[in-house]
């Protein structure tokens, strides 16, 4: 159980209870039986209503005090640099239904950046390596956009539709995992080459990575990923 998930509800109950104690002790309202009973009933109604609100939000996969619609047209208009994409995915970590998938996509991005730096370090920079690295980056950023679009749909979806949307988002992270796995194989093979050989394009793992990117894009274009 994640305590953080219930912080809003806990704070609400503590503040309401404290306000009730202050009301009863400072006004002497309990001295009047009728007024005292009315105040207690009102306090209990407030607590019940407030807790129902939090339970209802949790059932809908939402959090209290969260904007009703996190992804808007302006979200996509502001996507210029990779950092802009990352900031949106970070925001989606606070959107309960897909927070785990958002966290995974951020981890995948960090892993890609480390692999990219490693490839630069162990091989000749530029050439086909640079082109393939840019292709991997392009795929990952494109998957972030697809993630955002599906998250926007989820924010207006009913509970019964969530599984379908989550499966789609997980297919995006699974695609990233496949390409990153091929990238690891490329690093291993590139590290075993020396001298000018390290700049050769026709190594098996490089071709496999190129094929993975090509096949993945075909899947997206054909609509096979749903």
C-alpha positions as CSV (number, residue, x, y, z in Angstrom):
1,X,0.0,0.0,0.0
2,X,1.4,3.4,-1.0
3,X,0.7,6.0,1.8
4,X,1.4,8.8,-0.6
5,X,-1.8,7.8,-2.5
6,X,-3.9,8.6,0.5
7,X,-2.2,11.8,1.7
8,X,-5.0,14.1,0.5
9,X,-7.6,12.0,2.3
10,X,-5.6,11.8,5.5
11,X,-5.0,15.5,5.5
12,X,-8.7,16.2,5.0
13,X,-9.7,14.0,7.9
14,X,-7.1,15.5,10.2
15,X,-8.0,19.1,9.4
16,X,-11.7,18.4,9.6
17,X,-11.3,16.7,13.0
18,X,-9.1,19.5,14.3
19,X,-11.6,22.1,13.2
20,X,-14.4,20.2,15.0
21,X,-12.4,20.0,18.2
22,X,-11.7,23.7,18.0
23,X,-15.4,24.5,17.4
24,X,-16.6,22.4,20.3
25,X,-14.0,23.6,22.8
26,X,-14.0,27.3,21.9
27,X,-17.7,28.0,21.5
28,X,-19.1,25.8,24.2
29,X,-21.7,24.6,21.7
30,X,-21.9,21.3,23.5
31,X,-23.6,23.0,26.5
32,X,-26.7,23.3,24.4
33,X,-27.9,19.7,23.7
34,X,-29.8,20.6,20.5
35,X,-27.0,22.7,19.0
36,X,-24.4,20.2,20.1
37,X,-26.2,17.3,18.4
38,X,-26.6,19.4,15.3
39,X,-22.9,20.3,15.2
40,X,-21.9,16.7,15.7
41,X,-24.2,15.5,12.9
42,X,-22.9,18.3,10.6
43,X,-19.3,17.3,11.3
44,X,-20.0,13.6,10.7
45,X,-21.8,14.5,7.4
46,X,-18.8,16.5,6.3
47,X,-16.4,13.7,7.1
48,X,-18.6,11.1,5.3
49,X,-19.0,13.4,2.3
50,X,-15.3,14.2,2.1
51,X,-14.3,10.6,2.3
52,X,-16.8,9.6,-0.3
53,X,-15.3,12.2,-2.6
54,X,-11.8,10.7,-2.2
55,X,-13.0,7.1,-2.6
56,X,-14.9,8.0,-5.7
57,X,-11.8,9.7,-7.2
58,X,-9.7,6.6,-6.4
59,X,-12.3,4.4,-8.1
60,X,-12.0,6.5,-11.2
61,X,-8.2,6.3,-11.1
62,X,-7.8,10.0,-10.3
63,X,-6.2,12.0,-7.5
64,X,-7.6,14.9,-5.5
65,X,-6.5,18.4,-6.6
66,X,-5.3,17.0,-9.9
67,X,-6.2,19.1,-13.0
68,X,-9.3,17.7,-14.6
69,X,-7.4,17.5,-18.0
70,X,-3.7,17.3,-18.0
71,X,-3.1,16.8,-21.7
72,X,-4.3,19.6,-23.9
73,X,-3.7,20.9,-27.4
74,X,-1.1,23.2,-25.9
75,X,0.8,20.2,-24.6
76,X,1.6,19.0,-28.1
77,X,2.2,22.5,-29.4
78,X,5.0,22.9,-26.8
79,X,6.9,19.8,-27.9
80,X,10.0,21.2,-29.5
81,X,13.0,19.7,-27.7
82,X,13.4,16.2,-26.0
83,X,13.3,18.0,-22.7
84,X,9.8,19.1,-23.4
85,X,8.7,15.5,-24.0
86,X,10.3,14.4,-20.8
87,X,8.6,17.1,-18.7
88,X,5.1,15.9,-19.9
89,X,5.9,12.3,-19.2
90,X,7.1,13.4,-15.7
91,X,3.7,15.1,-15.2
92,X,2.0,11.8,-16.2
93,X,3.8,10.1,-13.3
94,X,1.3,11.9,-11.2
95,X,-1.6,10.5,-13.2
96,X,-2.5,7.4,-11.2
97,X,-3.8,5.0,-14.0
98,X,-0.5,5.2,-16.0
99,X,2.1,6.4,-13.5
100,X,4.1,3.1,-13.6
101,X,4.2,3.1,-17.3
102,X,5.3,6.8,-17.3
103,X,8.0,6.0,-14.9
104,X,9.2,3.1,-17.0
105,X,9.3,5.3,-20.2
106,X,11.5,7.8,-18.3
107,X,13.8,5.0,-17.2
108,X,14.0,3.8,-20.8
109,X,14.9,7.3,-22.0
110,X,17.7,7.6,-19.4
111,X,18.9,4.2,-20.5
112,X,19.0,5.2,-24.1
113,X,21.0,8.3,-23.3
114,X,23.6,6.3,-21.5
115,X,23.8,3.8,-24.3
116,X,24.2,6.6,-26.8
117,X,27.1,8.1,-24.8
118,X,28.7,4.6,-24.6
119,X,28.4,4.1,-28.3
120,X,30.2,7.4,-28.9
121,X,32.9,6.4,-26.5
122,X,33.7,3.0,-28.0
123,X,33.3,3.6,-31.7
124,X,34.1,6.2,-34.3
125,X,31.5,9.0,-34.0
126,X,29.3,9.9,-37.0
127,X,28.4,7.9,-40.0
128,X,25.8,5.1,-39.8
129,X,26.1,4.9,-36.0
130,X,24.9,8.4,-35.6
131,X,22.1,7.9,-38.1
132,X,20.9,4.8,-36.2
133,X,21.2,6.5,-32.9
134,X,19.0,9.4,-34.2
135,X,16.5,6.8,-35.4
136,X,16.3,5.2,-32.0
137,X,15.8,8.7,-30.4
138,X,13.1,9.4,-32.9
139,X,11.2,6.2,-32.1
140,X,11.4,6.9,-28.4
141,X,10.2,10.5,-28.7
142,X,7.4,9.3,-31.1
143,X,6.3,6.7,-28.5
144,X,6.2,9.5,-25.9
145,X,3.7,11.4,-28.1
146,X,1.6,8.3,-28.6
147,X,1.7,7.8,-24.8
148,X,0.5,11.3,-24.2
149,X,-2.3,11.0,-26.8
150,X,-3.5,7.8,-25.1
151,X,-3.2,9.3,-21.7
152,X,-5.4,12.2,-22.9
153,X,-8.0,9.6,-24.0
154,X,-7.8,7.9,-20.6
155,X,-8.6,11.1,-18.8
156,X,-12.1,11.1,-20.4
157,X,-12.5,7.3,-20.5
158,X,-14.7,5.2,-18.2
159,X,-13.2,2.6,-15.9
160,X,-14.1,-0.4,-18.1
161,X,-11.9,1.0,-20.9
162,X,-8.8,1.4,-18.9
163,X,-7.4,-2.1,-19.5
164,X,-7.5,-1.6,-23.2
165,X,-5.6,1.8,-23.0
166,X,-3.1,0.4,-20.5
167,X,-2.3,-2.5,-22.8
168,X,-1.6,-0.1,-25.7
169,X,0.7,2.0,-23.5
170,X,2.5,-1.1,-22.4
171,X,3.0,-2.1,-26.0
172,X,4.9,1.2,-26.5
173,X,7.2,0.5,-23.6
174,X,7.6,-3.1,-24.8
175,X,8.7,-1.8,-28.2
176,X,11.2,0.5,-26.4
177,X,12.6,-2.5,-24.5
178,X,13.1,-4.5,-27.7
179,X,15.0,-1.7,-29.4
180,X,17.1,-1.0,-26.4
181,X,17.9,-4.7,-26.1
182,X,19.1,-4.6,-29.8
183,X,21.1,-1.5,-28.9
184,X,22.9,-3.4,-26.1
185,X,23.9,-6.1,-28.6
186,X,25.2,-3.3,-30.9
187,X,27.3,-2.0,-28.0
188,X,28.7,-5.4,-27.3
189,X,29.7,-6.1,-30.9
190,X,31.1,-2.6,-31.4
191,X,33.2,-3.0,-28.3
192,X,34.9,-6.1,-29.7
193,X,36.1,-4.2,-32.8
194,X,39.3,-2.3,-32.9
195,X,40.9,0.4,-35.0
196,X,39.1,1.3,-38.2
197,X,37.0,-1.8,-38.0
198,X,34.9,-0.1,-35.3
199,X,33.6,2.3,-37.9
200,X,32.2,-0.5,-40.2
201,X,28.5,-0.4,-40.8
202,X,28.0,-4.0,-41.9
203,X,28.1,-5.7,-38.5
204,X,25.3,-8.1,-37.6
205,X,23.9,-6.2,-34.5
206,X,23.8,-2.9,-36.4
207,X,21.7,-4.4,-39.1
208,X,19.4,-6.1,-36.5
209,X,18.8,-2.8,-34.8
210,X,18.0,-1.1,-38.1
211,X,15.6,-3.9,-38.9
212,X,14.0,-3.6,-35.5
213,X,13.4,0.1,-36.0
214,X,12.0,-0.5,-39.5
215,X,9.7,-3.3,-38.4
216,X,8.5,-1.2,-35.4
217,X,7.6,1.7,-37.6
218,X,5.7,-0.6,-40.0
219,X,3.6,-1.9,-37.1
220,X,2.7,1.7,-36.1
221,X,1.9,2.7,-39.6
222,X,-0.2,-0.4,-40.2
223,X,-2.1,0.1,-37.0
224,X,-1.2,-3.4,-35.6
225,X,-0.5,-1.8,-32.2
226,X,-3.8,-1.2,-30.5
